[in-house]
Amino acid sequence: MLRMLLRFVLLTAVAAGATWLAYQPGDLTLEWLGYHIELPLAVAAALALLALIVLAILWSLLRRLLQTPGAVTDYFRFRRTRRGEAALSAGMIAVSAGDIAAARRQAQIASRILPQAPLARMLQAETASLEGDARRVKDIYGEMLADPATELVALKGLFEAARRSGDAAAARRYAEQALRRNAGIAWASNAMLAIHSAESDWSAVSATIEAQRKARLLDDETARKKRAVVLTAQALAAEDTEPDAALDLATRAHKLDPALVPAAVVAGRLNVQDGSLRRAAKILERTWSLSPHPDIAAVYAHARSGDSPLDRLKRVRDLTRTAPGGEEGAVALAEASIDARDWTQARQALADYARDRPRARICALMAEIEDGEFGDKGRAREWLARAVRAPRDPVWFAHGMTSRTWLPVSPVNGDLGAFQWTSPPEALMAPDEVAEDEALPIEPPTPAEAQDKAGPRDAIEARPVVSGDDTAHAEAPATDTSVHESEVEAASPAEHKLHAGANEPAPLAPAESTQLAVEDAPAREAIMPDKQVSADDAEARPIMARQPDDPGPEPRREATPKTGWLGRDG
């Protein structure tokens, strides 16, 4: 708008000047070298203006002529630079596609045309990395390290190279150097967080989380959840030696993240030990409403020492009234009902989850109900056989790894708080195997059916696979071990590895749910440690629900098993 106004003013001034000259009388007389020239004043002014325009054009042409050599040089230099940039682009695409030959060729062109360009040197390093030449990668990034403009890029490249080669010390050194250079570098901060987490250096982990929050690398909610994981890990480590400190840590973790199950379990268990039953119930009910879990139901049910099975059943009913808890609530209610020998309540609790394709634990509970209520060994065996191919039960799962107990750090990549209570991906099953799973009746048989089936079944010999104290367990559903044992072994070759390390995470097994197929005693009892066992309980029982082939509780480890943050042990 301002430029248009200026143009208007200029044109108005020129028009006014021309009009003024036209109305002014007089001539311009020029005598030079014997020539006498006489012109009107307006014509003389017009000729002078035209002469100025011609002179300006001539000067522009002369200047362009003088600048022609430089312009030609610039043109060829521009073409050369454009070729180099095209080689860089093609080289990066080839690296991403894994085309080693094309990446090498384009890297040579780019380095010849643009020898000092940082991108050309990065392309050389990426090509060498693609070829597996670790020494050349280190040399290139080492040269870039001397230039302040490319120092951070070089540190990241050296860090990745060290991590790929398993050199944790060098990787840590590069990450620390990058953080000293710039505290807001995300990859370096995350690397140090993983390193401190793998080393269980929880004070350093807390400091790193706070630094990430201040640098806006973490939002407030994520930082709060990660701090809750750190406090829970500290509480678990101090639970046996310093229960008061562990209670304080677990309570703080629960306030930061009420959905974190381990924090609520530890806080509830320690409050029960201190006699604060109401406070324990409040913590457990809040977490149960957000994240239902068998451990919460177990601590809640066994909160009072000396309670009878009926008392525990009432407490579990109260818990499920506050929040149904989905399948976890149904399983907890069914387990408490079986302990109290309330078979009708147990069937009703599992009715919605025993149809279609129930999970292995549902099948095991139904087998126990059939055997306990009617002594129907045949139907119990049918449910146990169905458990072999049933969908897998929920476990603590992270990055393809399963663990019996919650771990604060993923052994795969050092991620903090990665383990979630969920069902692992199911192994692929043939369509005919799925079709063979016939729906079993959930309702109890009529008295006439039970009487007709009682005689022949009494002659069937029950051979439990795992024997135990007959006085401590009810008679288990008999299983045809000659048929099912080989089936279990074929379906789950990695099962023994899972149970060999109680607290160690195990790789994903294709049919881990077969562990519920055979069991001497009731296969789902979730009970408390020694210090919380009631007078009616016959044995000390762990807080986690014992699986059918679980040999029993193992001694508590002094500390969380440490695994390398690079995905290696150590």
N, C-alpha and C positions, 0 to 999 in steps of 0.2 A: 504494500500500500504506500509506503514512504517513497519507494523508488518511482512508482507511477506519479506521485505528486511532484517529485523533483523533475521528472521528464516534462511534465506539463508546464512547470515554471520556466524551464529552459526554452521550450518551444515558444512560450508566450514572450519571453525576452527577445528571442531572435526575430519574431514577427514584429514586435514593437520597434526594434532597431531598424529593420528593413523599411518599415513604414516611415520612420523618421528620416532615413536617408533619402527616400523617394520624394519627400516633400521639402527637402533642403535644396535651394538653388546653388549653382556653382559648378565649376569644371575643375579637372585635375590636369595640369599641364606639366609635361616631362620633356626636357631638352637634354640629350645625351649623345655625344659623338656626332654632332651635326644633325641629329634627328629631333624633330619637334612632334611631340605626341600630346594630343589634347583629348581627354575623355571626361564624360560626366562622372560625377562623384559616385553614384550608385554602381555604375559599370566598373569603375576602378576597384571598388570594394569587393564586388563579386569575383573579379579576376584575381585579386589577392587571396581570397579564400580558396579558389580553385588551385592556385599555385601551392598553397600550403598542403592541400590534400594530395597533390601529385608528389610533393616532396616526402610526405609520410609513407606513401606506398613504395617509393623507391628505396627509402631507408629500411623498410621491412624486408623487401626482397634482398637487399644487400646483407642484412643481418642473417637471414636464413641461409644465404650462400656461404657465409663465413662459418656457420654452425653445422654445415652438412657432414663433415667427417665425424664429429662427435655423435650426431644423430644416427649415422650408419652403424657406428660401433655400439651404440645403445640398442639398436634394433637387433643386432646379432646376439648381444648379451641377453636381451630379453628372451629371444628364441631358445637360447641355451638353458636359461633358468627354467623356462617352461618345460623343456624336456626333462630336466632334473626333477621338477615337481611331479611330473607325470610318472616318472620312474619310482618316486617315493610312494605315490598313491598305489601304483600297481604292485609294488613290493609289499606294502602293508596288507593288501588284499590277498596276495599269495601266501603270506605268513599266516593269516587267519584261516585260509583254506587248507593249510598244510602242504602247499606245493613247494617243496624244497628247491627244485631246479629253477622255477620262475623267481622265487624269492632271492636266490643267490644271484641270478642274472640281473635283476632290477637293483639289487644292493650294489653290485659292481658299477652299474651305470650311474646311480645316484652318488656314490662316493667319488667317482671320477669327475662328475660335473659340479657337485656341491660338497667338496671335501671337508669343509668346516661347519656344515649345517648340522645342528643337533639331531634332527630327524633322520638324516642319513646315517649317522653313527648309531642311532637307536635301531634302525633297520638292519644294520650289520650285526648288532648284538642279538636281535630277535632271530635272524637267520642262523647265526651260530648256535643259538639255543635250540632251534628246530633241528639242527644237524647233530646235536648232542655234544658240541665242542665247548665244554664248561670252561676250559682254560681261556679260550678266545673271548668268551662272554665276560669273564672277570677282567681280562686285559682292556677290553673296550670300555666297560663301565669304570674301570680304574682310571682311564684317561679322562673320562667325563667328570670324574669326581674332583679333579683339580679346578674345574671351571665353576665358579659360584652359580652361574646361570643354569647349569645342568647338574648341580650337586644332588638335589633331592631325587631327580630322576635316576641318577646313578645309584644312589643308596637303595631305592626301591628295587632296581634291577639286581643289585648284589644280594639284597635280602631274599628275593625270589630264588635266585640261583643257589644260595646257601640252604634254603628250606628244601629245595628239590633234592639236593645232595645229602640232606640229613645232618648238616652241620649246624646244630642248634646254637652253639656258642657264637659263631659268626653271625647268624641271623639275628640273634639278640643284640649283638654289638651294633649292627647296622640300624636296627630299629631304634635303639637308644640314641644313636647319633642323629637320626632324622628328627626325633622328638626334641633334642637339644636345639636343632636348627629351626624347627617350627613345631610348637606344641599342638597345633591344630591338624596335623597330618593324620588322617583317619586310619590308613593301613598300619602305620607305626604304632598308634595308640591301641588298635585292636590286637596287634601282635603282642605287645607288652601285656595286655589284659589276659590273653591266652597263656602266655608264659607264666605270669604270676598265679593264674588259676591252676595250672597244671602242677605248680610247686606248692600249692596250698598256702601261699603267702597272702593271707586274707587281708592284712593291713595294707599291703601294696595294691591289692585288687580294689579295695575301697577307695584308695587315693586315686587310682586310675579312672574309676567310674566317675568320681567327682570331677576330675579334670575333663573327662569327655562331656559331662553335663555342662560345665562352664564354657567349653569350646563349641557347644551346640552340636556335638556329634551324637548325643543321645537326648531324646526328649525326657521330660520329667517323669513320665509314667514308666518308661523303660528303665531309667536309672533307678527308680524306686524298687522295681521288681528285681533288678540285679543285686541291689543292696540287701534285699530280703533273702536272696539265695546265699549271699555271703554270710549273713548272720545265722542262717539255718545250718550251714556247713560248720560254722564255729560251735553252734549249740550241740550238734551231733558229736563233735569231737570232745566236747567237755561234759557230756551228759553223765558219764560214769565217774569221772574224777572230781568235777566241780558242778554239782547239780544246781546250786543257786545261781551261778553265773550262766549256766546253760538255760535255765528258766528265763532269766532276764533277756538273753539273746533271742530265744525262741519267741518270747512275747513281743519283742520289738519287730522281729521278722513278720509275725502274724499281723501286726498293725500296718506294716508297709504293704503286705500282699496277703489279704485274707484268704485268697484261693490257693495258696501254697500249702499242699497237704503235709509235707514233712514238718514244717514249722508248727502247724496245728497239732500234729501227733505228739511231737516232743513237748510242746507247751502243755497239752492236755495230760500227758503221762506224768510229767513232773508236778503238775498241780494236784493230780490224784495222790501222788506220793506225799505231798504236803498236806493233804486233807482238804484242799480247796475244791470240793466237788462242783459247786455251783459255777465257779470261774472256769473250771475245765469244761463243763457242759456248755457254757456260753461260747467258748472258743471253738469247740468241736461242732456245735450246731451251725455256727456261722460258716465255717469252712465246708461242712457237709452240704449246705444249701448252694454253694458255689461250685465245689468239686467233690462229688461223692467218691469215697474210696473205702475199700475194706478195712484198712488200718484205723480209720476214724470210727467206723462202726464197732471194731473190736475194742478200742480203748473206751468208747462210750458204754458198751455193754458190760465191761469188766471194771467199771469205775469203782464199785464198792466190793471190797473183799468179803467173801462169804456169801454172796448172793446165790440163790438157787437158780436153776435153769429157767424157771418161770419168772423170777425177778428180772433176769437178763432179757427174756423175751419181752417183758413189759417195757424195759428201757429202750430196746430196739424199736418197738412200736411207737414209743414217744418220739424217737429220733426221726422215723419215717413220716410221722405226722407233721413235723416242722417242715420237712421237705421230702417228697417221695424218693428222690435219688435215682430214679430210673431203674436200670438193671442192677446197679450196685445195691440199691435199697431193697429190691426183691430178693437178691442173694443173701443179704444180711438178715432179712426177716425169715427167710427159709432156713438158714443155718441155726438161728436162735430157736425156731419152732421145732426143728429136728432134735436139738439138744433137750428141749422140753417135751419131746415126744407128742407134739401137737401136729399130727400128720395132716389134718384138714387145713390148718393155717398154712403149713408148708406148701401144700398143693396149690392153694389159692394164690400164694405169693408168686409162684413160678408159672402160673397158668398163661400169662400173656407172653412169656419168654420161652416156653417149652414148645411152641408151635413152629412150623416151617423148618428152619435150620438153627436150632438152639446151639449155644456155645458149649464147649466141653464141660465147663463147670456146672452148667444147668443140667446136662445129661448125667453127670456124676451125682448131683443132688437128687434127681429123679430116681436114679438107681437105688440110692440109699433110702428114699421114701418107700419105694416098692418093696424093698427087702425088709425094712423096719416095720412097716405097717401090716403087711400081709405075709411076709416071708416068701414072696414071689421071686424065686431065684431066676426063673426064666426071663421074666420081664426086666429084672435088674440087669441080667447079662445083655439083653437087647439094648438097653440104654447105654451100657458101658461100651458095647460094640459101636454104637452110633457116635460115642464121644471120640472114637479114633479119627473119624473124618470130619468132626465138627469144626466150625470156625474157631479161630484161636481166641483165647481169653485175653483180656487187657493186661499189659505189662508196662513197666517203665521202658520207654522206647525213644531212641534218638539216633539219627543218622545211620539207620540200618543196624543198630546195636540194641540188644535187649538186656535188661538187668533186673534181678530179683528185687533189689533195693534201689531207692532213689540215689542218684549220684549228682553232685553239684556241677560237675564238669564233664563234658563229652570227651571220651578218650579219642575220638576221631579227629577233631579239629580244635579241641580246647574251648569250645563254646560254653559260656556260663549259663546254667539254667536250661539246658537243652532237653533234658529228659522230661517226657510227658507221659501221663497215664493214658494209654490208648491201645487199641488193637493193632498189632503189626500187620503188614500186608499179607494176605493169605497166599499159600502156595497154590499153584494152578492145579485144578482137578479135572479129570476127564469127564465129559458130559454123562457117560454111563454110570460113573461112580456117584455123581450127584443125584442121578435119577433113582439109584438103588436105595437112597435114604428114604425109607417109607415113614410116614408120620406114625408115631407111636401114640397110643391112647394116654391121655393125661388124667382122666377121671379114674378113680379106683374101680376095680372090678366088682360086680355084684356078688353077694354072698354065695349064690349058686355056682358062678364061675370060679370063685376062689376055692370052693369045696371040690369041684371037679378037677382042678389043677393041683390040688395039694398032694394027692397020693403019688402020682408018678414023679413029681418033682422032689419028693423026699428021698427018692432013691438016687438022685444025682449027687455025685461026690463033689463037694466044693473044695477047691485047692487054691487058697490065696497065695499070691506071689510073695508078699512081704508079710512076715509073721511079726507079732508083737506080744505085748503083755495081755493075756486074755482077760484079766480082771480090769484092765484100764480101757478096753475098747469093746464095743458091741461087735457081734459077728458080722463080718463084711459080706457083701454080695459075692456069691461064688462066680468065678469066671472060668471059662473054658480056656485055660492057659495054653493048651496044646495048639489051639487055633490062633489066639490073640497075641501071644508073646512074639511069635515070628512076625506077625503083622505089624506090631509096634516097632520091632527092631528095624524092619524094612522101611517103615514110614518115617522114622526119626533117627537117622544115624548120628546126628550131632547132639542128641539129648543128653548123653553122659557128659559131654563137654560143658553143657549149660549148668548141670548140677555139680560138676567137679569144683567150680569156683563159685561159692555161694554169693559173694559180693562182686565178682568180676563180671563185666558185661560180656555177652557171648554173641557171635555173629548170628544173623537171622537164619533159623533153621526152617526148612520147608514145611514140616508137619510137627511143630513142637507141641501141638495140642494133644498128642497121643499120651503125654505124661499123666493124663487123668484117667486112662483106661483101666488100670488095675490098682487096687489099694486094699490093704488089710482092714483098716479102720475107716471111719467116716472121713471122706477125702477133702473136706472143706473147713475144718475147724480153725477159726482164727482166735487165738488166745494170747494171754499176756505173759510177760517175763516172770521169772521166779518171784520177784519181790511183790508182784501183784496177783499171784495165784490165790484163788479162793479155796476155802476148805473143801468144797465139793469137787474141785478139779483133781484129777488123778495124776497129772504129770505137769511139769513146767513146759509152757508152750510159748512159742515166739509170737511177736505181734503180727507178722505177716502170715497169711493163710498158708498152711502146709500143703504142698502138692502131694499126689498119691505116691510118687516114688522119691519123696524127700526123706533122706536118712535121719533127719532131725535137726535141731538147732546146732549151729556151730559156734565155737567161742568167738566173742566179739573182737574184731581187729582193733589194734591200738589207734590206727589212723586210716583215713581214706586211702585206698591204693592209688599210688601216683602213676600217671601215665604221661608219656612224652607229649608235649603240646604240638609236636609235628606229626602226631599220629603214630609214634613209636613208643615202645616201653622204655622207661628210664627217666 
